[in-house]
């Protein structure tokens, strides 16, 4: 039931966020600063994580998740009528930002409760494998949703009508997710009133602080790189379909590799997986230096690299706060991670919008001419590299050294080779017999 809900939730995201939100920004003519604010809203809303964790502890995971997620996924109903109600362009922009901001606030409470709920529902010993499989199925929904929304945005006219229909579809899919959530079980737990000591523990424990510092730097890197969708449309002239194909390729790579990363998280822990994936992802912005209009093959390589490594990074980031927390302290541990990461991403995204106006449009770099957005992408890569170094300092109970992840990968490759070996030998046996007879 949770896997089905995750797949439909990806359709909600395709119709209300990502490329569709970029299309709303272009349709209403938002300035770069407002685009930065729009991108920062989901992350700035994370400051409410601590009150959300308090609500979760007071009223229970399932109840809080159902109410908050249900409300957030029906908010796009306001946007359905936006192109037709005759408001001024400034009022329409303000309404879009208000809907995005309110939805972000409700999502904060819902996601905190949902993650705590799933942390109790899924046993520790199979958490990585289960969510690896769930991520793989969700990648299918993400790919289909992004392609469908991209085709509609690129080819259907008028743009206002298409955006209105996508907002309506988002609400319909959101209603389905609420129905699926309502049919899921919640383990019986005794609700203990929260204390200030519970809320402060993630900030006072040394292991949690090291993990939080890593998460802040990694999240800031994501905020600095917030202009990828705009860069694809405005600079590379990719269109929404090709942007959806790029995102679909990332989703396909995640679908294939998520179960493998999930088993790795269960076997060696979240920390080694995070270190390996963060170091690899720091190379991604370099590929964007070579992409330009009419030369998009570097993005194909980037999609494979990012899809493979983001699968491990997201599973590791999901598992780490769960592994560092107890059952009663889990909502506050998750809140601390989301709050710190959200504030870092929001501030970086807002500063990114301001930097885009200050930086020169064209800059010479290593004999090439690059635009300001590519400079920001490189800055994001440096922050990713710094985050990978900080991940080495994380202390996770039960995790194994980095060498264990390498041995696990080598053992998997050798097992694959042994499985193929007999088949290859059997196929070659008749030919070898014929050669021997001829000799």
N, C-alpha and C positions, 0 to 999 in steps of 0.2 A: 504493500500500500504506500509506503514511504517512497519507494522508487517511482511508482506511478505519479505520485504528487510532485516529485522532483522534475520529471519529464514535462508535465503540464506547466509547472512553474517557469521552466525555461521558455515556454511559449508566451507566458505573461511578460517575461523580460524582453523578448524579441519585439513584442507589440508596444511596449511602453518605455523601454530603455535602450541603451546602446545606440545603434544606428538610427532608430526612430526618434530618440531624444535629440540626436544631432540634426535630423530633418526638421524637427520643431524649431530648433535654434536658427537654422537657415531660413525657414519659412517666415519666421517673425523678425529676421534680420538682427539677431543679437550681436552686440559688439564683442570683441575678444575678451574684454574684462567680464562681461556678463556670461559669456561662455565658460570662463574660468570659475565664476561663482556658481553656475549651474552644475558644473562638474564637481565642485567642492561641497555642494549641499549634502550628499549622502554621507560624506566623511565628517563634515562639521557636526552633523546630527549625532555623531557617536559620543558627544559630551554627555548625552543623556543615558549612557550605558549604566552608570551606577544607580540612578533612580530606577531604571528598568530592571536591574538585577534585584533591587529591593522589592519591586512589585512581583517579580517572579517568585522570590522566597515567600512572600506574603500570601499569594493567591494560587500558586502552583504553576508548573511549566505548561501543561496542556491548555489550561483555561486562558492563561495570558497569551500564549501563542495563537490560539484560535481567534481571540478578539482582535489582537493587534494586526496580525497578518490579514485577516478578513477585511478589516477596515482599509488597510493600505492598498489592497488590490482592487478596491472599488473606487478609489479616488479618481482614476482616469475618466470616470463618467463626466466630471466637470469639463474635461477637455473635448468631449464629443461635440458639444455645441459651440466651442470657441470660434471656429471659422465663420459662424453664421449669426452671432448675436450682435454684431455691429459695434463692438467696443473699439476704442481707439487703439492704435498699435502699442502705445505705452501701457495701456491697461491690459492688453493681451499678454504682453511680456511679463508684467507683474503677476498675472494670474498663473502663467506657466511656472514661474519661479515659486509661487505660493503652493501650487499643487505638488511640485517636486520636493519642496521643503517639508510639507506636511507628511507626504508619503515616506520621506526619509526618516522622520521622527517616529512614525508608527512602525516602520520596518526595524528600527533599532530595538524596540521593545519586543517585537515578534521574533527576531532572529536570536536574541539572547535567550528567550524562553525555549525556542525550538531546539537550539543547540544543547542546552541543558537537558531537555527532554530526551533527545537522541543519545546523549552521553549516558543516561541511565538505561535507556531501552536496549542499546547495542552493547553486548559484553566486551570488555577490554581486549580479550584475547583474539577477537575477530574483527575489531573495529576498522583496522586498516583495509582488510580484504572486503568487508561489507561496503564501506564508503567508496572504495576503489571501483567496485562493481556499480554502485549507484551513480558515481560520477560518469562512468562509461555510458550508461543509459541516458543520463542527463545530457551528455554531449550530443547524442542523436537528436534529442528534442531541440537543443540549442541550434544545431546545424539546420534542421528543417525550418525552425521558426525564423532564423536570420535570413535564410534564402527566400522564404515566402515574403517576409517584410521587405527585403531588398528589391525583389521583383516588383512588388506593388509600388514602392516609392520611386523606382526608376521609370516604370512604364505606364502606370495608371495616372490619369489626370481627371480633375484638377487636384493639386497637391493638398489643398485644405480638406477635400472630401476623403482622400486616402488616409490622411492623418486622423480624421474623425472616425473612420471605420476601424482603423487599427486600435484606437483608444477603446472603442466599443468591444472589439475582439478581446482586448486585454482584460476587460472587466468580466467577460464571459468565461475566459480561461481561469481567471481568479476565483470565480464562484465554484468551478470544478475543483480547484485545489483545496478550497475550504471544506467541501464535502469529503474529499479524500482524507484531509487532516482529522476531521471529526470522527472518522472510523478507525483511527489508530489508537492503540492501547497506551496507557501510562502506568508504569509500575507504581505500586502503592508505596508512598513515602510519607513519613510524619513531618508535617510542616513545622519547622522550628523558626520562631521569630528571629529575624536577622539582628546582628549587633554591629556597632561601629568597628569592632575588632575584626569581624568578618570582611567588612568592606576595605579595611586598611591592609589586610594580610598580603594581597598581591603586590603591594607597593613596598612592604617592609621585608619580605623574604628575599634573600640574596639570589637564589636560583630564579625566582620569578622576575626580579629586576633585570637580570642579564637577558632573559628571554624577551622582556618588554623592550629593552634597548634595541635588540635586534629587530623587533617588530616595528618600532618607530622608524628606524632608518630604512627598512625595506618599504614601508608604507610611503615614506617621503619620496622614495624613488618612483613609486607609482603615480604620485601626484605631479611630479615634475614631467612625467611622460604622458600627461593627460590629453595632449593635443593630437594623438595618433589619428583618431577618426577625422578630425577637421583637416589634418595634413593629407590624408588619403583622398578626400573629396576635393579640396581646394588646390593642392599643389600637384598631386599625382594624377588628378582627373580620373580616378578609378570608377566613380559611380557607385551607387549603393549595391548593385549586384556583385561587382567584383570585390567590394569591401566585404560583402556577405560571404563570398567564396573564400576569401582570406580567413575570415573568422571561422568558416566551416572547416577549412583545412586544419586550423588549430584544434577545433573541437574533435575532428576525426583522429588526430594524433593523440589527444587526451583520452578519447574513447579506447584506443588500442593499448595505451600504456598505463592507464589508471589502475587496472587490476594488478599489474606487475609492481607498481609503486606501492599499492596497498599491502601486498604480501611483504614487501621490503620493510614498510613501517612496522608491521607486526613482528618481523624477525629481528630487525636491528634497532628499531626506535625511530622517532621523528627527527632527531638532531642530525644524524648522518645524511638522511635524505635531504634535509633542508640545506646543509652545507654544499652538497654536490650540485643540487639544482640551482642554488643562488649563484654559485661561481659560473655555471654554464650560462645562465640567463644574462649575466653581465656582458656577454659577447653579442647579444641580440642587437643593441643600437648600432654596432659597427656595420651590420648589413644594410641598415637604413641609409647609410652614407652613399651607397652605390645605387639605390633605387631612384628613378626619375620617371617622368611621363614617357611612356613607350618602352621603358626598360624595368619590368616588374619582377624578373626572375629572382632577384635577391629576396623578395618578400616570400616567394615559395619556400626557399631555404629557411627563412625566419619562421614561417608558419610551422614547419616540421620541428625546428629547434624549440620554439616556444611551446607548442602543443605538448611535446614530450616532457619538457622540464617543468612547465607550469602544472602538469598533472601531479608530479611529485611534490612540488612546492606547496600547492594548495592542500594536498592531503597532509603533508607535514605540519603546515600552519594550523590546520584544523585539529590535528591530534595533539600537538604540543601543549596547549593550555589545558586540555582534558587530562593529559598524563601528569601535569604538574599540580592538579587540584584534587581535593576530596569531594565527596558527593555534596555536602552541605556548603562548601565554599566554592563550588563550581560556577554558579551564576556570577559571583563577583570576580572570579578569575577570568572568565570570558569577557565580562564587562571591562575589566582593566585592559585587556589586550585590544578589544575593539575600540575603546575610548582613546587610548594612546595612539593606535594606528590611524583612527579616523581623524583625530586632530592633526596629526602629522601630514596625512594625505591632503586634508582640506587646506591647511596653510600652504603646503607646497603647490597645490593646484592654483590657489589664488595668486601666489607669487609668480607662478608660471605665466598666468595671464598678463600680469604687469610686466614681466620680463619680455614677453613677446612684443610688447609695444615699444620697449626701450632698445632692444637689440637691433642692429642694422639688418635690413632684409637679406643681404647677401654678404657672406664672409668667406675669405680664402682660407682653406685648411688643407695642408699636405698636398698642395698643387691642385686642389679641387675647389670648386665654388659650391658652398653649401648655404642653405637658408637658415634662418634663426631657429626654426623648429628642430632641425637636425642637431644644432648645438645643444638644445635642451635635451634631446634624446641621449646625447653623449654624457651630459651631466647625470642623467638618470642611470646610465650604465655604471658610472663611477660610484654612485650611491649604492647600487646593487652589489658592487664589488666590496664596498665597505661593510654592507650588511652580511655578506658571506663570511668575512673575517670575524665579525661579532658572533655569528652562529657557532663558530669554533669554541667559544667560551661558554656556551650554554651547558648547564648540568641537568641532564634528564635522568630520572631514576630508571634503571633497567636498560638504558640504551647502550649500544656496543660501539667500539671504535670505528673510525672511518674505514679501516682496512676490511672490516667485516662486510661492509656494503660492496667493496670491490670483489671480495671472495664470493659473495652471494651472486653477483652478476656473472663472474667467471664460471661458477658451478652451473648456473642456468644455461650459459652458452655451451658448456661441455655436454650437458644433458641433452640439449637440442641436437648437438652434433652426433651424439651416440644414437639418438632416435632415428636420425636420417641415414646414419652409416649403414645399417643392415639393408635398408631399402636400396641404397646406392649399390651395395655389393651384390644384392640379388639381381639388380638390373644389369650389372656388368658381367655376371657369371656366364650367360649364354655366349656373349661375344668373346670372352676369354677362352671358352671351350672351343669355339670355332677356330680361333687363331691357333690354339694348340694342335687341333686336328690338321689344319692346313700345314703347319710346320712339319 
